């Protein structure tokens, strides 16, 4: 990573603790005037990275608060610039007075994510690490937090940099061979070149799988409950949500609309969607609910198709199962095993994985939990999983497609120039992940989603 620092003439300030009353409140400054403003507010600066007790005063000398002052001189700071933190009491009025005071002395209020943006622009972190900061703050589970921490430590970035380095070497080899195309030796026929490219493609496949797991930990996965009426879909939603989110009655067709609940299932964020029972109906309201049920299935990643365990999978169920979108991972849930007398278990029925359980009393729910986590690729043994985003997975898939096209060009043996170009495009796609090749629009969109003070 480069160590040069981008010159910035503006000093920014922000409250770095959440709004509201608390024991502590932190005001953060970064930029060329940070140290000077801090001296006017709190007096003599302490030694670098050492805390000192100070009174905080407004520009007129009136004491606002008392707390700790810390100074982090650039470039050895989070942003790469001079950074100062004023750590006082967590009253919103006190923090607002401090923020007004530093702005009166030459700072301006920071935009959301501007501290992290400066850290990125000053080569303190790359773009994937910057996004991991936001992911760590927003983590919905302990496992997601650990994954974000690994990305912040650079685990994901190291994998990307290794692939970029290999792409560069392959490009150098191919473009160098083109320069000597009039020689008698056919450098591009070397099996080592094709082997290295095949290995690169294999590594991209592996990284896409791992990044997709990390994305699911961060963004969650959508699970839609479906099946014929009165099989217990709403009861299962309530069991998963741990509350009476949906109305449950013995009357078939109670659910008329799509009901969504965001939950965390054993460290995996889920959006669980309850839908109307699938059947023929003359009721226009129910027909609209059924239409919305099919629309929800088209957007889901996992479908839980419920049947009554006392009846089993009927011909009508088989017909509906065949109509489900092909991209769905389908689990057949044989519900109401408390009424059928069957013990909770897993089996295979009509080529589908079947889980027998009772949503009413919770028997067998652990089997469902493990099955969903397995399909999502997130297990209890999640060591090595790093945080990733949809844009990362998309970039990796583009890099894979370009690399495969390059492989095809080399196998054709007639268009090596196009193979070199495909590898260049693959390199650019990977560079988007770490920010080595990113548009200003992309950067603006990413950092605008951060919280203020980060």
Secondary structure, 3 states (H helix, E strand, C coil): CCCCCCCCCCCEEEECCCCCCCCCEEEEEECCCHHHHHHHHHCCCCCCCCCEEEEEECCCCCEEEEEEEEEECCCCCCCCCCEEEEEECCCHHHHHHHHHHHHHCCCEECCCCHHHHHHHHCCCCCHHHHHHHHHHHHCCCHHHHHHHHHHHCCHHHHHHHHHHHHHHHHHHHHHHHHHCCCCCCCHHHCHHHHHHHHHHHHHHHHHHHHHHHHHHHHHCEEEEEEECCCCCHHHHHHHHHCCCCCCCCCCCCCCCCCEEEEEEECCEEEEEEECCCCCCCCCHHHHHHHHHHHHHHHHCCEEEEEEECCCCCCHHHHHHHHHCCCCCEEEEEEECHHHHCCCCEEEEECCEEEEECCCCCCCCHHHHHHHHHHHHCCCCCCCCCCCCCHHHHHHHHHHHHHHHHHHHHHHHCCCHHHHHHHHHHHHHHHHHHHCCCCCHHHHHHHHHCCCCCC
